[in-house]
Amino acid sequence: MADNGYRRTRSIPITGGRRGARRAAPHKQNRIRLWAVVLWLMVWELASLYIGQEILLVSPVSVLRRLCGLALLPDFWASIAFSFFRIIGGFMLAAFCGTLLAGLAGAFGFFRDLLAPAMAAIKATPVASFIILVLIWVPSRNLSVIISFLMVLPVIYTNVLNGIRSTDPKLLEMARVFRVPLMRRIRYIYLSQLLPFLRTGFSLSLGLCWKAGVAAEVIGIPKGSVGEKLYEAKVYLETADLFSWTLVIVLISVIFEKLFLRLIDRGVALIEKT
């Protein structure tokens, strides 16, 4: 009888299937349009011409020219690599820890109550306060890792915990009745319910970790970082350099976010096929 019940569970569409994929698809409507980018570049160019002082507002043509010049320097790519691996390392560590802690909080109410004040404090504390405090304990070279971790952790934790708590109790009851193994329960019930929440958490925190990580580098000024280049551009009033490095940060953040979320979407599609 147990074996027959187990076979029945394999024919029941526990996951959201194509319908769940369609619910997760609205992000495709948020694509950046080329005409909108061109329009804002024209507004930028006109504003620069109107002000007439590139030390206050440099033109996009000057920024592009300076960016091409910076790209020819080995130090340019070394600075990008320095900041990229530290900031993304903090993000990955926070994604892992946030998911793990949310799983424990979803399973044990005491653990959820214990973590609630800590997560609320992390979310409410200004980034600058964290940067100054962390600088007391760790070298500036590792500052961006910890700051990125702290900024991303509560976002991932909250989204994953909300996904766990929103899991359909009828599906869980059905899994208990038909004695579905724990690993299959995680894969076909929890994972399918969590993926939209997890994807939203990743989308929100990827941009946040870059903002916080670079801000930490600007204050800590670790040698060879993007934050150091921004600080030097500000000190020497090199507005073209300031805009160029800012553009680099935006491009890296957007490109990595698109690639990472596409990887997540492919993982969702693979899970639904199996």
Secondary structure, 3 states (H helix, E strand, C coil): CHHHHHHHHHHCCCCCHHHHHHHCHHHHHHCCCHHHHHHHHHHHHHHHHHHCCCCCCCCHHHHHHHHHHHHCCHHHHHHHHHHHHHHHHHHHHHHHHHHHHHHHHHHCHHHHHHHHHHHHHHHHCCHHHHHHHHHHHCCHHHHHHHHHHHHHHHHHHHHHHHHHHCCCHHHHHHHHHCCCCHHHHHHHHHHHHHHHHHHHHHHHHHHHHHHHHHHHHHHHCCCCCHHHHHHHHHHCCCHHHHHHHHHHHHHHHHHHHHHHHHHHHHHHHHHHHC
